[in-house]
């Protein structure tokens, strides 16, 4: 076991009071949950404190990481909650299957993918990860084990998907994978000069492609404001074979004493990235790891943000106001003199998640990464929150480490539905500082 359990953003104190998954299961079987609450910890890829429980214990789920079965005919795969998407891909891809939804890293656990109801570059076609969960096994703090699915214990099924680990301990799940010709993709890169140009193309790009995502040159202002690259892709019809992922050759082996991703270095990166990507023409074959998980190739890249870590801000705004809200978000960052290393813009589709508290909804989602510069960064993030909420949008909870209770309540007005199914012995730092602060006095006192 580790002696430290950080979030990926590193802007919050790491968890240290952790026990193995099997020890946590034994506590629940005996009806003796941990004082201060329990919370499952996967592979620590959440950026904020939704994976932290400073007042209680974490259950390290990585010790339960077996793939139990895979049907190469139907694409149904059953596995324990601690298995990584990387290992699911390694098993299923040679048989022509791929997870229907993947985030920007394959180093997330199956349980974490369910708890956060992750989304990818194909939400317009496949919805969220939860839309492809066939069933899962949930253990409650009184020792009860529930088999949950769309037609069995449906309330717990809907509360657990996107429920950030608060309904109990997910022991394992069965998911349906996507049949593909190849894990690799045929990619087309199309530069655009303005955000209006991107918005004019986005709907058509979604209609014609399985995957679509835009990279934005966040630091460019004036006439160049909003320029970027639209990257669309479809799985190749025929693959050239599947090779297991190698360990990253590049890495950041130690924590630099200062932030290495400042406005100068990011401006240089943006220019180089736009030139290298934008010069490609036509359709090009791209290895799946490079297209879906580019940063997995640099081990420990989050350390480049220095000892203060980073804050990620992901928002979604309705399509009707996106042409005003998205430029306003980008302009607020430029006005604050803050540089985002990776700025990603995507369009969410109409497909609703089965989860009560799922983040994706119809509209456009913008993701920004900022080095933690203390009060200046927190003030900017509060401004981004205000723009998002005023536009009728939402801020992503599992990317967050500091949003206020009012922003959470505005983003997720149905949060009390999850609270009704939250296991009383499960808690996270995120839930303490958000939901527990907007609920009735009884909840607030319990959080304190």
C-alpha positions in Angstrom: 0.0 0.0 0.0 1.0 3.6 -0.5 1.6 6.0 2.3 0.0 8.9 0.3 -3.2 9.1 -1.7 -3.2 12.3 -3.6 -5.7 13.7 -6.1 -4.2 14.2 -9.6 -4.4 18.0 -9.3 -2.3 18.0 -6.1 -3.9 21.2 -4.9 -5.5 19.5 -1.9 -3.7 17.6 0.9 -3.2 13.9 0.0 -5.1 11.2 1.9 -3.1 9.0 4.2 -5.5 7.0 6.3 -6.2 4.1 3.8 -6.9 0.4 4.1 -6.9 -2.3 1.5 -10.2 -3.1 -0.3 -10.6 -6.5 1.4 -10.1 -4.9 4.9 -12.8 -2.4 4.0 -15.1 -5.1 2.9 -14.6 -7.0 6.2 -15.5 -3.8 8.1 -18.7 -3.5 6.2 -19.5 -7.2 6.6 -19.1 -6.8 10.4 -21.2 -3.7 10.5 -18.3 -1.6 11.8 -17.6 1.1 9.2 -14.8 3.5 9.7 -15.2 6.5 12.0 -15.5 9.6 9.9 -16.8 7.6 7.0 -15.3 5.5 4.2 -14.7 6.3 0.6 -13.3 4.1 -2.3 -10.1 5.3 -3.8 -9.3 4.1 -7.3 -6.1 5.2 -9.2 -6.2 8.9 -8.1 -7.0 10.4 -11.4 -9.7 12.8 -10.1 -8.4 16.3 -10.1 -10.1 17.5 -7.0 -11.2 16.2 -3.6 -14.0 14.0 -4.7 -11.5 11.1 -4.1 -10.5 12.4 -0.7 -11.9 11.7 2.8 -9.7 13.6 5.3 -12.2 12.9 8.1 -12.3 9.2 7.7 -10.7 6.4 5.7 -10.0 5.5 2.1 -10.5 2.0 0.7 -7.7 1.3 -1.8 -9.6 -0.6 -4.5 -6.5 -1.5 -6.7 -6.1 -4.8 -4.9 -9.3 -6.0 -6.5 -8.4 -5.7 -10.2 -9.3 -9.0 -11.9 -11.1 -9.3 -15.2 -13.6 -12.1 -14.4 -15.0 -12.8 -17.9 -15.2 -11.5 -21.4 -17.6 -12.6 -24.1 -16.0 -11.9 -27.5 -19.4 -12.4 -29.2 -21.5 -9.9 -27.2 -18.8 -7.6 -25.9 -19.9 -8.1 -22.3 -17.0 -7.9 -19.8 -17.2 -8.5 -16.1 -14.4 -7.2 -13.8 -13.6 -6.1 -10.3 -13.8 -2.4 -9.5 -10.1 -1.8 -9.3 -9.2 -2.9 -12.9 -7.8 -0.2 -15.1 -9.3 0.7 -18.5 -5.9 0.0 -19.9 -6.2 -3.6 -18.9 -9.7 -3.9 -20.3 -8.4 -2.5 -23.7 -5.5 -4.9 -23.6 -7.8 -7.9 -23.3 -10.6 -6.8 -25.6 -9.0 -4.9 -28.4 -7.4 -8.0 -30.1 -11.0 -9.4 -30.3 -12.2 -6.2 -32.0 -13.8 -4.4 -28.9 -13.1 -1.1 -27.3 -14.7 0.7 -24.3 -17.7 2.6 -25.7 -16.6 5.7 -23.7 -13.0 6.6 -22.6 -11.7 9.8 -20.9 -8.4 11.4 -21.6 -6.5 8.7 -19.7 -6.7 4.9 -19.7 -5.3 4.9 -16.1 -8.7 5.1 -14.4 -10.4 2.2 -12.6 -13.7 0.7 -13.6 -15.2 1.7 -10.3 -13.9 5.3 -10.8 -15.4 5.4 -14.3 -18.8 4.5 -12.9 -18.5 6.8 -9.8 -17.7 9.8 -12.0 -19.8 8.7 -15.0 -16.9 9.7 -17.3 -17.4 11.0 -20.8 -15.2 11.2 -23.9 -14.9 12.6 -27.3 -18.0 10.8 -28.5 -20.7 11.9 -26.1 -22.8 13.0 -29.1 -23.1 9.3 -30.1 -22.5 7.1 -27.0 -23.4 9.3 -24.1 -21.6 8.7 -20.8 -19.8 5.6 -19.5 -22.9 4.8 -17.3 -25.0 4.3 -20.5 -22.9 1.2 -21.1 -23.0 -0.3 -17.6 -25.0 -3.5 -17.7 -24.9 -4.1 -13.9 -22.7 -3.8 -10.8 -22.5 -5.1 -7.3 -22.8 -2.6 -4.5 -21.9 -3.2 -0.9 -23.6 -1.0 1.8 -22.3 -0.2 5.2 -24.7 -2.6 6.9 -23.2 -5.5 5.0 -26.0 -5.7 2.4 -25.0 -6.5 -1.1 -27.1 -5.2 -3.9 -27.1 -6.3 -7.5 -27.9 -3.2 -9.4 -29.0 -2.6 -13.0 -31.6 -0.7 -15.1 -34.3 -3.1 -14.0 -33.0 -4.3 -10.6 -32.4 -1.9 -7.7 -32.8 0.8 -10.3 -32.7 3.7 -7.8 -29.3 2.6 -6.5 -28.2 2.0 -10.0 -29.0 5.6 -11.0 -27.6 7.1 -7.8 -24.3 5.2 -8.0 -23.6 6.2 -11.6 -22.1 9.6 -11.2 -22.5 9.4 -7.4 -18.8 9.9 -6.7 -18.6 6.8 -4.5 -21.1 7.9 -1.9 -23.7 5.1 -2.2 -21.4 2.3 -1.0 -18.6 0.2 -2.2 -18.8 -0.9 -5.9 -17.2 -4.4 -5.8 -17.4 -5.1 -9.5 -19.4 -4.5 -12.7 -20.4 -5.8 -16.1 -20.1 -3.4 -19.0 -20.8 -3.6 -22.7 -17.9 -2.8 -25.0 -18.1 -1.3 -28.5 -17.4 -3.5 -31.6 -14.7 -1.8 -33.7 -12.6 -2.7 -36.7 -9.5 -1.5 -34.9 -8.6 0.3 -31.7 -6.6 2.8 -33.8 -8.4 5.6 -35.6 -8.4 7.5 -38.8 -8.0 11.2 -37.8 -8.6 14.4 -39.6 -7.3 17.7 -38.3 -9.0 21.0 -39.4 -7.7 24.4 -38.3 -10.2 27.1 -37.5 -9.5 30.8 -37.1 -12.3 31.9 -34.7 -14.8 30.3 -32.3 -17.7 31.1 -34.6 -16.0 29.1 -37.3 -15.7 26.2 -34.9 -19.4 26.4 -33.8 -20.4 26.5 -37.5 -18.7 23.2 -38.0 -19.3 21.4 -34.8 -22.8 19.9 -35.4 -21.8 18.6 -38.8 -18.5 17.2 -37.4 -20.5 15.3 -34.7 -22.9 14.0 -37.3 -20.2 12.6 -39.5 -17.7 11.2 -36.9 -17.6 9.0 -33.9 -15.1 11.3 -32.2 -14.8 15.1 -32.2 -12.8 17.5 -30.0 -11.3 20.9 -30.4 -8.1 22.3 -29.0 -8.1 26.0 -28.4 -5.1 28.4 -28.4 -6.2 30.0 -25.1 -3.6 32.7 -24.9 -4.3 34.2 -28.3 -6.3 37.4 -28.2 -7.5 40.0 -30.6 -8.1 38.8 -34.2 -6.5 35.5 -33.2 -8.8 34.9 -30.3 -10.5 31.5 -30.4 -8.3 29.9 -33.0 -7.6 26.2 -32.7 -7.8 22.8 -34.2 -10.9 20.5 -34.7 -9.8 16.9 -34.4 -12.3 14.3 -35.7 -11.8 10.6 -35.9 -13.4 7.2 -36.5 -12.1 3.8 -35.7 -10.2 2.3 -38.6 -12.0 -0.5 -40.4 -9.0 -2.8 -40.2 -6.3 -2.7 -37.6 -2.7 -3.5 -38.0 -2.6 -5.7 -34.9 -2.7 -4.8 -31.2 0.4 -4.3 -29.1 0.5 -4.0 -25.3 1.2 -0.5 -24.0 4.8 0.1 -23.1 5.8 2.0 -20.0 6.2 5.7 -20.9 9.7 6.6 -22.1 9.2 10.2 -20.9 8.5 11.2 -17.4 8.8 13.8 -14.6 10.7 11.8 -12.0 10.5 14.4 -9.2 8.6 17.5 -8.2 10.2 20.7 -9.5 10.4 23.4 -6.9 8.5 25.8 -9.1 5.8 25.8 -11.8 7.3 25.0 -15.2 4.1 25.7 -17.2 4.0 29.5 -17.3 2.6 31.8 -20.0 5.9 31.9 -21.8 6.4 28.1 -22.0 2.7 27.5 -22.8 2.8 30.1 -25.6 5.7 28.3 -27.1 3.9 25.0 -26.7 0.8 26.3 -28.3 2.7 27.6 -31.3 4.5 24.3 -31.8 1.4 22.2 -31.3 -0.7 24.2 -33.7 2.1 24.1 -36.3 2.8 20.4 -35.9 -0.9 19.3 -35.9 -2.2 21.9 -38.3 0.2 21.0 -41.1 -1.3 17.6 -41.5 -3.8 17.2 -44.4 -6.4 14.6 -45.2 -7.1 11.6 -43.1 -4.2 10.0 -41.2 -4.0 6.8 -39.2 -3.4 7.5 -35.5 -2.5 5.0 -32.8 -5.3 4.9 -30.2 -3.0 5.7 -27.4 -1.8 8.9 -29.1 -5.4 10.0 -30.0 -7.3 9.1 -26.8 -4.5 9.2 -24.1 -1.7 11.5 -25.3 -0.6 12.6 -21.8 -0.3 9.0 -20.6 2.9 9.0 -22.5 4.5 11.4 -20.0 4.6 9.8 -16.6 4.0 12.2 -13.8 3.3 15.2 -16.1 1.1 16.9 -13.5 4.3 17.5 -11.5 5.3 20.2 -14.0 2.8 22.5 -12.3 5.1 22.7 -9.3 4.5 22.1 -5.6 1.2 24.1 -5.6 -0.4 21.7 -8.1 -3.1 22.7 -10.6 -6.7 23.5 -10.7 -8.8 22.2 -13.5 -12.0 24.0 -14.4 -14.5 22.2 -16.6 -17.8 23.8 -17.4 -20.8 23.0 -19.7 -23.1 25.7 -21.1 -26.3 25.3 -23.1 -25.9 25.4 -26.9 -28.1 28.5 -27.2 -25.6 30.7 -25.3 -22.3 28.9 -26.1 -21.2 31.5 -28.7 -21.3 34.2 -25.9 -20.4 32.1 -22.8 -17.3 30.3 -24.2 -15.5 33.4 -25.4 -16.3 35.1 -22.1 -14.7 32.2 -20.2 -11.6 32.4 -22.3 -11.4 36.2 -22.1 -11.7 36.0 -18.3 -8.6 33.8 -18.2 -6.7 36.1 -20.4 -7.8 39.2 -18.4 -6.5 37.5 -15.3 -3.1 36.8 -16.9 -3.5 33.0 -16.4 -2.4 30.5 -18.9 -4.1 27.1 -19.5 -1.7 24.3 -20.6 -4.5 22.3 -22.3 -7.7 24.0 -23.4 -10.3 21.6 -24.8 -13.7 22.3 -26.2 -16.3 19.6 -27.0 -20.0 19.4 -27.9 -22.2 17.2 -25.7 -25.1 15.5 -27.4 -28.7 14.8 -26.3 -28.2 11.3 -24.9 -29.2 11.4 -21.2 -27.2 9.4 -18.7 -28.9 7.0 -16.3 -27.0 8.7 -13.5 -28.8 11.2 -11.2 -25.8 13.5 -10.8 -24.1 13.1 -14.2 -22.2 16.2 -15.4 -22.7 16.0 -19.2 -25.8 17.6 -20.6 -26.6 19.1 -24.1 -24.3 22.0 -24.9 -20.6 22.7 -25.1 -18.0 21.9 -22.5 -14.8 23.8 -22.0 -11.8 22.5 -19.9 -9.0 24.7 -18.7 -6.0 23.8 -16.6 -4.3 26.5 -14.4 -1.2 26.3 -12.2 -2.2 27.0 -8.6 -1.1 30.6 -7.9 -3.1 31.0 -4.7 -5.7 33.7 -4.4 -5.2 35.0 -7.9 -6.2 31.6 -9.3 -9.0 31.1 -6.9 -10.5 34.5 -7.8 -10.3 33.5 -11.5 -12.0 30.2 -10.9 -14.8 32.0 -9.0 -15.2 34.3 -12.0 -15.4 31.3 -14.3 -18.0 29.7 -12.0 -20.1 32.9 -12.2 -20.0 33.0 -16.0 -21.0 29.4 -16.2 -23.9 29.6 -13.7 -25.2 32.8 -15.2 -25.3 31.0 -18.6 -27.4 28.2 -17.1 -24.5 25.8 -17.1 -22.7 23.6 -14.6 -19.2 23.0 -13.2 -17.8 19.5 -13.1 -17.6 18.2 -9.5 -15.0 15.4 -10.1 -12.6 18.0 -11.7 -13.1 20.4 -8.8 -11.2 21.2 -5.7 -12.8 24.5 -4.5 -16.2 25.4 -5.9 -18.7 26.8 -3.3 -21.8 25.2 -2.1 -23.9 27.7 -4.0 -22.2 26.9 -7.4 -22.7 23.2 -6.7 -26.4 23.6 -5.9 -26.9 25.7 -9.1 -25.1 23.2 -11.2 -26.9 20.2 -9.7 -30.3 21.2 -8.4 -31.2 17.5 -8.0 -28.3 16.8 -5.6 -30.7 15.9 -2.8 -31.8 12.8 -4.8 -28.3 11.5 -4.4 -28.2 12.4 -0.7 -31.3 10.2 -0.2 -29.3 7.2 -1.4 -25.9 8.1 0.0 -24.7 5.5 2.4 -24.6 7.2 5.9 -21.1 5.7 6.4 -19.7 7.1 3.2 -18.3 10.6 2.8 -15.9 12.7 0.8 -14.2 16.0 1.3 -16.1 17.3 -1.8 -19.5 16.4 -0.4 -18.6 17.9 3.0 -17.8 21.3 1.5 -20.7 21.4 -1.0 -23.8 19.4 -0.5 -23.5 19.4 3.3 -23.3 23.2 3.2 -26.5 23.8 1.2 -28.6 21.2 2.9 -30.7 21.6 6.0 -29.1 22.3 9.4 -29.1 18.6 10.3 -26.9 17.9 7.4 -24.6 20.8 8.0 -24.1 19.8 11.7 -23.3 16.2 10.6 -20.6 17.5 8.2 -19.0 19.5 11.0 
